Amino acid sequence: MAELIDGPVVIPSPGSPPKTISEYVGRVSTKTTNASVAVMDSPAGWTEPGQRPEFDEYTVVLRGELTVEMEGGTLVVRAGQAVHTSPGEWVRYSTPTEGGAHYVSVCLPAFSPDTVNRDPTG
C-alpha cells in the first residue's frame, strides 16, 4: 500500500558552515535501512570531512555546483548533472562557489553515521 511521507526530518550535518539535510526516506525519518533520500541545501563555502562510505551514493544537483574530491581527482557537478560514488571510495563534498548548491542525495543502503567512515578531524 502506498504511504504518504508528510515531510522531511531535518538532521544535523557535519561541515562548516552548516548545510541543511532534509531526509524524506531513511534511518531517521522513516526507520528504513534500504535507502535514504535527502534534499540538501549547502551554502557557499561549505565543506565536510573526507569519507569512505560503505554505500552507493547518487547525487543530482538541482541548483548551483557541488565539488566532489576523490583519490583520482576532482569533479564539479553542475545543475542538471549527477554523480555516483561507490562503496569504499574516498570522497569529500563541498560547495566552494557563490550561491552554494541545492541537491538530492540517494544512498543504498541508507546512510548511517556508522557506515560513512569520516576522516578523523584534527
Secondary structure, DSSP 8 states (H G I E B T S, - for coil): --------EEE---SBS--EEEEEESTTTT--SS-EEEEEEE-TTEE---B--SSEEEEEEEEEEEEEEETTEEEEEETT-EEEE-TT--EEEEE-STT-EEEEEEEES---HHHH-B----
